């Protein structure tokens, strides 16, 4: 009996050693803070986790305060972080990965076995009426593979943090683009309203002074055609502004919450002096983009899973325990027991094939994401360079040509109309530049530096 106790006393000690040897389990707050710290390196706004009604109430108060006096661009990102429900979904998914990490760091429970035996047959009279057996079994494989399971869960937790951070930074970039889009649409709408009013006033003035002369009627028809075109352009500009508002409201998470919110103009009218180099952005993106880092963590986890499956292929089940059997009124018997699987038929071929395929899939997905990131950066860089060239062309060629074509006989109303047209066209071109610049900043993985905002 003493010998068996010495033989098996290492089982609980091994479990405690493995449990204590692992890294500490982060709390829910620490886990969320790890993701929000990643966001903080890219975005100035704070990303809260609304876990209870009190946090929801505090967030709602802050949202109302930000919307009260007109929303500015930095405040728009903060409102999205406070109100957007899908960002809270990303924060909640962190708890799913943390739960898997908790499970991986928890040793398997021992099994208790209890049985009752009754003697039978012709010789039953020579044995006690009943015997009772009881024992304890411990899953040894579950203890031995704990370091592997913990390492896999740790990488999955890192993946979840990177994905949550990437979703938040992406939302900040999308909100910024939508804010600029709405701001520009409003400015263009204002210019179009002024142009429509000037065209209507010019038509009314010519109609009042028109005679029955054929040439006068022809000029009146041309003036009316210009007024009708400006009416249609105003309708389209109004629709563009409404669509841009709906899009921004959706990204902010405030549609249906407050209908009278407004924004304070925030689109930069001037472009930065130069644009970032595409080659440097590609190299940085491979290291810095959170979605690529999440894909790398997935590959590392799949690699560790395959390694674990191979290591325990031939000994997938092993339980060791101590049993004691005692006959009523008789002698007690104590001894060890072992339960293990004989890999005669199932030698984990399917498990290994699946683990190998999942690793290969994760690696190919990482390669695909890297290729897509490079392509995205190059495409957005071309769009940004083209938008800059169009702005420069407009300033150097289009505006001077319009002014030269006007002639000395241009009226005050015509000058005002041309000025509004120039402003509307330039606003649209500058908007396209900033949309491409913001997209490029997000694609590079360095939103704070490459966005060009101050």
C-alpha positions in Angstrom: 0.0 0.0 0.0 2.8 2.4 1.0 4.6 1.5 -2.2 1.7 2.4 -4.4 1.1 5.6 -2.6 4.7 6.6 -3.3 4.3 5.6 -6.9 1.2 7.6 -7.6 1.7 10.7 -5.3 3.3 12.5 -8.2 0.0 12.8 -10.1 -1.6 15.7 -8.2 1.9 17.3 -7.8 2.3 17.2 -11.6 -1.1 18.9 -12.1 -0.2 21.7 -9.6 3.2 22.1 -11.2 1.8 22.5 -14.7 -0.9 24.8 -13.5 1.5 27.0 -11.6 4.1 27.0 -14.4 1.8 28.7 -16.9 1.3 32.4 -17.3 -1.3 34.1 -15.2 -4.8 34.4 -16.6 -5.7 38.0 -17.5 -8.9 39.5 -16.1 -11.6 40.7 -18.4 -10.5 44.3 -17.8 -6.9 43.5 -18.5 -7.8 41.6 -21.7 -9.9 44.5 -23.0 -7.1 47.0 -22.0 -4.6 45.1 -24.1 -6.8 45.6 -27.2 -7.6 49.2 -26.4 -3.8 50.0 -26.0 -3.3 48.8 -29.5 -6.0 51.1 -30.7 -4.5 54.0 -28.7 -1.3 53.8 -30.7 -3.2 54.7 -33.8 -6.3 56.7 -32.7 -6.6 59.5 -30.2 -10.2 58.5 -29.2 -10.7 56.1 -26.3 -12.5 52.8 -27.0 -14.6 51.9 -24.0 -16.2 48.5 -23.2 -19.8 48.9 -22.1 -20.3 45.9 -19.9 -23.2 47.0 -17.7 -26.1 49.5 -17.7 -24.0 52.0 -15.8 -21.4 52.0 -18.6 -24.2 52.4 -21.2 -25.7 55.3 -19.3 -22.3 57.1 -19.1 -21.6 56.5 -22.8 -25.1 57.9 -23.7 -24.5 61.0 -21.7 -21.1 61.6 -23.3 -22.6 61.0 -26.8 -25.4 63.6 -26.1 -22.8 66.1 -25.0 -20.6 65.6 -28.1 -23.6 66.0 -30.4 -25.1 69.0 -28.6 -23.0 71.8 -30.2 -22.0 70.4 -33.5 -19.8 67.4 -34.2 -16.2 68.0 -35.1 -14.0 65.4 -36.8 -12.1 64.1 -33.7 -15.3 64.0 -31.8 -17.0 62.0 -34.5 -14.5 59.1 -34.0 -15.1 59.3 -30.3 -18.9 59.1 -30.8 -18.4 56.0 -33.1 -16.3 54.3 -30.4 -19.0 55.1 -27.8 -22.1 54.3 -29.8 -21.3 51.7 -32.6 -22.7 48.3 -31.5 -20.4 46.3 -33.8 -17.3 47.6 -31.9 -18.9 46.3 -28.7 -19.3 43.0 -30.5 -15.6 42.9 -31.1 -14.9 43.6 -27.4 -17.3 40.9 -26.4 -15.5 38.4 -28.7 -12.4 39.0 -26.7 -14.1 37.3 -23.8 -14.7 34.2 -26.0 -11.0 33.9 -26.6 -10.2 34.6 -22.9 -12.6 31.8 -22.0 -10.7 29.4 -24.2 -7.5 30.5 -22.5 -9.0 29.9 -19.1 -10.0 26.4 -20.3 -6.6 25.7 -21.6 -4.9 26.6 -18.3 -7.3 24.5 -16.2 -6.1 20.9 -15.4 -8.6 18.1 -16.1 -10.6 16.9 -13.2 -9.8 13.4 -11.8 -12.5 10.7 -12.1 -13.9 8.8 -9.2 -15.0 5.2 -9.7 -17.2 3.3 -7.2 -18.5 -0.2 -7.6 -20.3 -3.0 -5.7 -19.7 -6.7 -6.3 -21.7 -9.8 -5.2 -20.4 -13.3 -5.2 -22.1 -15.8 -7.5 -21.8 -19.4 -8.6 -21.3 -22.7 -6.7 -18.5 -21.3 -4.6 -20.3 -18.2 -3.6 -20.7 -19.5 0.0 -16.9 -19.3 0.5 -16.8 -15.5 -0.3 -18.2 -12.5 1.5 -21.7 -11.4 0.5 -20.5 -8.1 -1.0 -17.4 -6.3 -1.9 -17.0 -2.6 -2.5 -14.4 -1.1 -4.8 -13.5 2.6 -5.3 -10.7 4.4 -7.0 -9.5 7.6 -8.6 -8.3 8.1 -12.2 -6.4 11.0 -13.5 -6.1 12.0 -17.2 -2.3 12.2 -17.6 -2.4 13.3 -21.3 -4.5 16.2 -20.3 -1.8 17.3 -17.9 1.1 16.6 -20.2 -0.4 18.6 -23.1 -1.4 21.6 -21.0 1.6 23.7 -22.1 0.7 23.1 -25.7 -3.0 23.9 -25.2 -2.0 27.0 -23.2 0.4 28.2 -26.0 -2.3 27.7 -28.6 -4.9 29.6 -26.6 -2.4 32.4 -25.9 -1.9 32.9 -29.7 -5.6 32.8 -30.3 -6.1 35.5 -27.6 -3.5 37.6 -29.3 -5.3 37.1 -32.6 -8.6 38.3 -31.1 -6.9 41.4 -29.7 -5.4 42.3 -33.0 -8.7 41.7 -34.8 -10.6 43.9 -32.3 -8.0 46.7 -32.7 -8.1 46.4 -36.5 -11.8 46.8 -36.5 -11.6 49.9 -34.3 -8.9 51.5 -36.3 -10.8 50.7 -39.5 -13.9 52.3 -38.1 -12.0 55.4 -37.2 -10.7 55.7 -40.8 -14.2 55.0 -42.2 -15.8 57.6 -40.0 -13.1 60.1 -41.0 -13.8 59.4 -44.7 -17.5 59.6 -44.2 -17.2 62.8 -42.3 -15.1 64.4 -45.1 -17.6 63.1 -47.6 -20.6 64.6 -45.8 -18.8 67.9 -45.2 -17.8 68.2 -48.8 -21.4 67.2 -49.9 -22.8 70.0 -47.7 -20.4 72.6 -49.1 -21.1 71.5 -52.7 -24.9 71.7 -51.9 -24.5 75.2 -50.7 -22.7 76.3 -53.8 -25.3 74.5 -56.0 -28.1 76.4 -54.2 -26.3 79.7 -54.9 -25.8 78.7 -58.5 -29.4 77.7 -58.9 -30.6 81.0 -57.4 -28.3 83.0 -59.7 -29.5 81.0 -62.7 -33.2 81.6 -61.7 -32.6 85.3 -61.1 -30.9 85.6 -64.5 -33.8 83.9 -66.2 -36.4 86.1 -64.5 -34.4 89.2 -65.4 -34.1 88.2 -69.1 -37.8 87.2 -69.3 -38.9 90.5 -67.9 -36.8 92.3 -70.5 -37.4 90.0 -73.4 -39.3 91.1 -76.5 -41.0 89.2 -79.3 -37.8 89.3 -81.3 -36.6 85.9 -82.4 -33.1 86.4 -81.0 -34.4 87.5 -77.7 -36.6 84.5 -77.4 -33.7 82.2 -78.3 -31.6 83.8 -75.5 -34.5 83.4 -73.1 -34.7 79.7 -74.0 -31.0 79.2 -73.4 -31.3 80.9 -70.1 -34.3 78.7 -69.1 -32.3 75.6 -70.1 -29.4 76.7 -67.8 -31.9 77.2 -65.0 -33.4 73.8 -65.5 -29.9 72.2 -65.5 -29.1 73.9 -62.2 -32.3 72.7 -60.7 -31.4 69.1 -61.6 -27.8 69.6 -60.3 -29.2 70.9 -57.0 -31.5 67.8 -56.7 -28.5 65.5 -57.3 -26.4 67.5 -54.8 -29.1 67.3 -52.2 -29.4 63.5 -52.7 -25.6 63.2 -52.4 -25.6 65.1 -49.1 -28.5 63.0 -47.7 -26.7 59.8 -48.6 -23.5 61.0 -47.1 -25.3 61.9 -43.9 -27.0 58.5 -43.7 -23.6 56.8 -44.2 -22.0 58.8 -41.5 -24.9 58.3 -39.1 -24.6 54.5 -39.6 -20.9 54.5 -38.9 -21.4 56.6 -35.9 -24.1 54.3 -34.6 -26.6 57.2 -34.0 -29.2 56.6 -36.7 -32.6 56.8 -35.0 -31.0 58.2 -31.8 -31.0 61.9 -32.6 -32.2 63.4 -35.9 -31.0 67.0 -35.5 -27.3 66.4 -35.2 -25.0 68.5 -37.2 -21.3 68.6 -38.0 -18.8 71.4 -37.9 -16.8 71.8 -41.2 -13.6 69.9 -40.9 -12.3 69.0 -44.4 -8.8 70.4 -44.9 -8.9 72.7 -47.9 -5.1 72.4 -48.5 -3.3 69.2 -49.3 0.0 68.2 -47.6 3.2 69.3 -49.4 4.1 65.7 -50.4 2.8 62.2 -50.2 4.4 59.1 -48.6 6.5 56.7 -50.6 4.6 53.5 -51.7 7.5 51.1 -51.2 8.1 52.2 -47.6 4.3 51.9 -46.9 4.2 48.4 -48.2 7.2 47.3 -46.0 5.6 48.9 -43.0 2.2 47.4 -43.6 3.6 43.9 -43.5 4.8 44.5 -40.0 2.3 47.0 -38.6 -1.2 46.1 -39.9 -3.2 44.6 -37.2 -5.2 42.3 -39.5 -1.9 40.8 -40.8 -0.6 40.4 -37.3 -3.8 38.5 -36.4 -3.2 36.3 -39.4 0.3 35.6 -38.2 -1.0 34.7 -34.8 -3.4 32.2 -36.5 -0.6 30.6 -38.4 1.4 30.2 -35.2 -1.6 28.7 -33.4 -2.2 26.2 -36.2 1.5 25.2 -36.2 1.4 24.5 -32.5 -1.8 22.5 -32.9 -0.1 20.3 -35.6 3.0 19.9 -33.4 0.8 18.8 -30.5 -1.2 16.3 -32.5 2.0 14.7 -33.8 3.6 14.5 -30.3 0.6 12.7 -28.8 -0.4 10.7 -31.8 0.5 7.3 -30.4 -0.6 8.0 -26.9 -3.8 9.9 -27.1 -5.4 8.5 -24.0 -3.7 7.6 -20.7 -5.4 7.5 -17.3 -3.6 6.4 -14.2 -5.2 5.9 -10.8 -5.4 4.0 -7.6 -8.1 1.5 -6.8 -9.1 -0.1 -3.5 -11.4 -3.1 -3.2 -12.7 -4.2 0.2 -14.8 -7.2 1.0 -17.3 -6.8 3.9 -15.8 -8.6 6.8 -12.7 -9.5 4.7 -9.4 -8.2 3.5 -8.9 -5.0 1.5 -6.9 -5.0 -1.7 -5.2 -1.8 -3.0 -3.3 -1.3 -6.2 -2.8 0.9 -9.3 -4.8 1.0 -12.5 -4.0 2.3 -15.9 -6.3 2.9 -18.9 -4.7 3.6 -22.2 -5.8 3.4 -25.9 -4.4 0.8 -28.3 -3.9 2.5 -31.6 -4.7 -0.5 -33.7 -7.1 1.1 -36.2 -7.4 4.8 -35.5 -3.8 6.2 -35.5 -5.0 9.8 -35.7 -4.5 10.0 -39.5 -7.6 12.1 -39.9 -6.7 14.4 -37.1 -3.2 15.0 -38.5 -4.5 15.5 -42.0 -7.0 18.1 -40.7 -4.4 19.9 -38.6 -2.0 20.0 -41.5 -4.7 21.3 -43.9 -5.7 24.0 -41.4 -2.0 25.1 -41.0 -1.6 25.2 -44.8 -4.9 27.2 -45.1 -3.8 29.7 -42.5 -0.5 30.2 -44.3 -2.2 30.7 -47.7 -4.7 33.1 -46.1 -1.8 35.1 -44.7 -0.1 35.2 -48.1 -3.4 36.3 -49.7 -3.9 39.1 -47.2 -0.4 40.3 -47.8 -0.9 40.3 -51.6 -4.2 42.2 -51.1 -2.6 44.7 -48.8 0.2 45.5 -51.3 -2.3 45.8 -54.1 -4.6 48.0 -52.0 -1.7 50.3 -51.1 -0.6 50.7 -54.7 -4.1 51.3 -55.9 -4.8 53.9 -53.3 -1.4 55.6 -53.9 -2.3 55.9 -57.6 -5.7 57.3 -56.7 -4.1 59.8 -54.3 -1.5 60.9 -56.9 -4.2 61.3 -59.5 -6.4 63.3 -57.2 -3.5 65.6 -56.4 -2.7 66.0 -60.1 -6.3 66.8 -60.9 -6.4 69.5 -58.1 -3.2 71.0 -59.5 -4.5 70.9 -63.1 -7.7 72.5 -62.0 -5.9 75.4 -60.3 -3.4 75.9 -63.0 -5.5 75.3 -66.1 -9.2 75.0 -65.6 -9.8 78.1 -63.4 -7.6 80.4 -65.5 -9.3 79.2 -68.7 -12.7 79.8 -67.3 -11.7 83.3 -66.3 -10.1 84.1 -69.6 -13.2 82.8 -71.5 -15.5 85.0 -69.5 -14.4 88.2 -71.3 -14.7 91.8 -70.2 -18.5 91.8 -70.6 -19.1 89.3 -67.8 -21.8 90.5 -65.5 -21.6 90.4 -61.7 -24.1 87.5 -61.6 -21.9 85.6 -64.1 -18.8 86.2 -62.0 -20.6 85.0 -58.9 -21.8 81.9 -60.8 -18.4 81.1 -62.1 -16.8 81.6 -58.7 -19.4 79.2 -57.1 -18.8 76.6 -59.8 -15.0 76.8 -59.3 -15.5 76.3 -55.6 -17.8 73.3 -56.0 -15.5 71.6 -58.5 -12.4 72.2 -56.3 -14.1 70.9 -53.2 -15.0 67.7 -55.1 -11.5 67.2 -56.2 -9.9 67.9 -52.8 -12.4 65.5 -51.3 -11.3 62.7 -53.5 -7.7 63.3 -52.5 -8.4 63.1 -48.8 -10.6 59.9 -49.3 -7.6 58.2 -51.0 -5.2 59.6 -48.5 -7.2 58.2 -45.6 -7.6 54.9 -47.3 -3.9 54.7 -47.9 -3.2 55.6 -44.2 -5.4 52.7 -43.1 -3.9 50.3 -45.6 -0.4 51.1 -44.4 -1.1 50.2 -40.8 0.0 53.6 -39.6 -3.1 55.7 -39.4 -1.9 58.3 -37.0 1.2 59.3 -39.1 0.0 58.7 -42.7 -3.5 60.2 -42.5 -2.1 63.7 -42.9 -4.3 65.1 -40.2 -3.1 67.3 -37.4 
